Amino acid sequence: MALLLVVLVAVAALSAFSPSMADSAAGPTEVESYTVQPGQTLWTYAQMVTPEGGDVNQSVEELVELNHLEGTSLEVGQRILVPVEEPDD
C-alpha cells in the first residue's frame, strides 16, 4: 500500500511539470502548467502564445475559457494552463 502511495505521488509530481493535453472544440491542445508569480497577469501569458500580429485580447479570452476562469484576475500561486506554441514550419 505504501509503495502504491509513493508511485501515485511521483506520477502526480511529474505530471505537474510536463506538458499535457487539453480538449477544445478544435481537438486536443498541448498545454503547459504555470504557477502565477508576482507581477504576472493573464495578459502576460496571452502575449506568450499570441502569434506576431495576432490579437492578444482573443488569447486572453481563450485562456479564460481554457482555465474556466470567472474573470481575468489571477492570484499569485494560482496554477493556469497555457497552450504550447507550435513551431513555424
PAZAPA-4460 file (N, C-alpha, C; in steps of 0.05 Angstrom, whole numbers, plus 32768, in hexadecimal, padded with zeros to 4 digits):
% residues 89
    n_x    n_y    n_z   ca_x   ca_y   ca_z    c_x    c_y    c_z   seq   type   mol
   8010   7FE8   8000   8000   8000   8000   8011   8019   8000     1      M     A
   8027   8019   8010   8039   8030   8011   8046   8034   7FF6     2      A     A
   804E   801E   7FE9   805A   8020   7FCF   8047   802D   7FBB     3      L     A
   802E   8026   7FBB   801A   8032   7FA9   8018   804F   7FAE     4      L     A
   8018   8058   7FC7   8016   8074   7FCE   802F   8083   7FC4     5      L     A
   8046   8078   7FC7   805F   8084   7FBD   805E   8087   7F9E     6      V     A
   8054   8073   7F90   8052   8074   7F73   803F   8089   7F6B     7      V     A
   8028   808B   7F78   8014   809F   7F71   801E   80BB   7F75     8      L     A
   802C   80C0   7F8B   8038   80DA   7F91   804D   80E1   7F7C     9      V     A
   805E   80CE   7F74   8072   80D2   7F5F   8065   80D9   7F44    10      A     A
   8050   80CB   7F3D   8043   80D1   7F23   8036   80EC   7F24    11      V     A
   802A   80F3   7F3A   801E   810E   7F3D   8033   8124   7F3B    12      A     A
   8049   8120   7F47   805F   8134   7F47   806A   8137   7F2A    13      A     A
   806E   8121   7F1C   8078   8123   7F01   8064   8130   7EEE    14      L     A
   804A   812A   7EF1   8036   8135   7EDF   8032   8153   7EE4    15      S     A
   8039   815D   7EFB   8037   8179   7F01   804B   818A   7EF1    16      A     A
   8061   817D   7EE8   8076   818C   7EDA   8079   8184   7EBD    17      F     A
   8067   8175   7EB3   8069   816D   7E97   8051   8176   7E87    18      S     A
   8055   817B   7E6D   803E   8182   7E5D   8029   816D   7E5D    19      P     A
   8010   8175   7E5B   7FFA   8162   7E5A   7FE7   816B   7E44    20      S     A
   7FD0   815E   7E41   7FBE   8164   7E2C   7FA4   816E   7E38    21      M     A
   7F98   8182   7E2B   7F7E   818C   7E33   7F6C   818B   7E1B    22      A     A
   7F53   8183   7E1F   7F40   8180   7E09   7F34   819B   7E04    23      D     A
   7F30   81A1   7DEA   7F22   81B9   7DE2   7F11   81B2   7DCA    24      S     A
   7F02   81C6   7DC0   7EF0   81C1   7DA9   7F00   81B8   7D91    25      A     A
   7F19   81C1   7D8F   7F29   81BB   7D78   7F39   81A1   7D7C    26      A     A
   7F35   8194   7D93   7F44   817C   7D99   7F56   8180   7DB0    27      G     A
   7F66   816C   7DB7   7F79   816F   7DCD   7F8E   8183   7DC8    28      P     A
   7F96   8192   7DDC   7FAA   81A6   7DDB   7FC0   81A0   7DEF    29      T     A
   7FD9   81A1   7DE8   7FEE   819D   7DFB   7FF1   81B6   7E0C    30      E     A
   7FF2   81B2   7E26   7FF4   81C8   7E39   800B   81C4   7E4D    31      V     A
   8013   81DB   7E59   8026   81DA   7E6F   8018   81E7   7E87    32      E     A
   801F   81DE   7E9E   8014   81E9   7EB7   8028   81FC   7EC3    33      S     A
   801F   8214   7ECA   8030   8228   7ED6   8024   8230   7EF1    34      Y     A
   8036   8237   7F04   802E   8242   7F1D   8032   8260   7F1B    35      T     A
   801D   826F   7F20   801E   828C   7F1D   8031   8298   7F32    36      V     A
   8043   82A9   7F28   8057   82B7   7F39   804E   82D4   7F3D    37      Q     A
   8059   82E2   7F51   8052   82FE   7F55   8057   830E   7F3C    38      P     A
   8045   831F   7F35   8047   8331   7F1E   803D   8325   7F04    39      G     A
   8037   830B   7F03   802D   82FE   7EEB   800F   8301   7EEA    40      Q     A
   8005   8304   7ED2   7FE9   8307   7ECD   7FE0   82F4   7EB7    41      T     A
   7FC6   82F2   7EB3   7FBD   82E2   7E9D   7FC7   82ED   7E82    42      L     A
   7FCA   8307   7E81   7FD4   8314   7E69   7FF1   830A   7E63    43      W     A
   8001   8307   7E78   801D   82FD   7E76   801D   82E2   7E68    44      T     A
   800B   82D0   7E71   800A   82B5   7E65   7FFF   82B6   7E49    45      Y     A
   7FEB   82C8   7E44   7FDF   82CA   7E2A   7FF4   82D4   7E15    46      A     A
   8005   82E7   7E1D   801A   82F1   7E0B   802D   82DA   7E03    47      Q     A
   8032   82C7   7E16   8044   82B1   7E10   803A   82A0   7DFA    48      M     A
   8020   829D   7DF7   8015   828A   7DE4   8008   8297   7DCC    49      V     A
   8007   82B1   7DCB   7FFB   82BF   7DB4   8010   82C1   7D9E    50      T     A
   8009   82B7   7D86   801B   82BA   7D6F   8020   82D8   7D69    51      P     A
   8037   82DD   7D5E   803E   82F9   7D56   8028   8304   7D44    52      E     A
   801E   831B   7D4B   8008   8328   7D3C   7FED   831E   7D45    53      G     A
   7FEC   830B   7D58   7FD3   8300   7D61   7FC5   8311   7D75    54      G     A
   7FAD   830A   7D7D   7F9D   831A   7D90   7FA1   830E   7DAC    55      D     A
   7FAF   831D   7DBD   7FB4   8314   7DD8   7F9A   8312   7DE8    56      V     A
   7F87   8323   7DE2   7F6D   8322   7DF0   7F5F   8307   7DEA    57      N     A
   7F61   82FD   7DD2   7F56   82E3   7DCC   7F64   82CD   7DDC    58      Q     A
   7F7E   82CF   7DDE   7F8D   82BB   7DEE   7F85   82BC   7E0B    59      S     A
   7F80   82D4   7E16   7F76   82D7   7E32   7F5C   82C8   7E35    60      V     A
   7F49   82CC   7E22   7F2F   82BE   7E23   7F33   82A0   7E22    61      E     A
   7F46   8296   7E11   7F4B   827A   7E0F   7F56   826E   7E29    62      E     A
   7F68   827E   7E37   7F73   8275   7E50   7F5D   8274   7E66    63      L     A
   7F4B   8288   7E66   7F35   8288   7E79   7F24   826F   7E75    64      V     A
   7F1E   8268   7E5C   7F0E   8251   7E56   7F1D   8237   7E5D    65      E     A
   7F36   8235   7E55   7F46   821D   7E5B   7F48   8217   7E78    66      L     A
   7F4B   822C   7E88   7F4F   8229   7EA5   7F35   822B   7EB5    67      N     A
   7F1F   822E   7EA8   7F05   8230   7EB5   7F05   8247   7ECA    68      H     A
   7F10   825E   7EC1   7F12   8275   7ED4   7EF8   8285   7ED2    69      L     A
   7EF1   8292   7EE8   7ED9   82A4   7EE9   7EE0   82C0   7EDF    70      E     A
   7EF9   82C6   7EDE   7F01   82E1   7ED5   7F1E   82DF   7ECC    71      G     A
   7F2C   82F6   7ECA   7F47   82F6   7EC0   7F5C   82FA   7ED7    72      T     A
   7F53   82FB   7EF0   7F65   82FE   7F06   7F72   82E4   7F0D    73      S     A
   7F8C   82E5   7F14   7F9B   82CE   7F1D   7FA6   82D4   7F39    74      L     A
   7FAA   82BF   7F48   7FB6   82C1   7F63   7FD2   82B5   7F63    75      E     A
   7FE5   82C1   7F71   8000   82B6   7F74   7FFD   8299   7F7F    76      V     A
   800A   8286   7F73   8009   826A   7F7C   7FF4   825A   7F6D    77      G     A
   7FE2   8267   7F5F   7FCE   8259   7F4F   7FDB   824B   7F38    78      Q     A
   7FD1   8233   7F31   7FDC   8224   7F1B   7FC9   8227   7F03    79      R     A
   7FD4   822E   7EEC   7FC4   8230   7ED4   7FD0   8220   7EBD    80      I     A
   7FBF   8218   7EAB   7FC8   820A   7E93   7FCB   821E   7E7C    81      L     A
   7FE1   821B   7E6D   7FE7   822D   7E57   7FED   821B   7E3F    82      V     A
   7FE1   821F   7E28   7FE7   820F   7E10   8005   8212   7E09    83      P     A
   8010   81FC   7E00   802C   81FC   7DF7   802D   8207   7DDA    84      V     A
   803F   821A   7DD6   8042   8225   7DBB   804C   8210   7DA9    85      E     A
   803F   820E   7D91   8049   81FB   7D7D   805D   8208   7D6C    86      E     A
   8074   81FB   7D67   8089   8207   7D56   807F   820C   7D3A    87      P     A
   8089   8222   7D2E   8082   8227   7D12   8091   8213   7D00    88      D     A
   8083   820A   7CEB   8090   81F6   7CD8   80A2   8204   7CC5    89      D     A
***
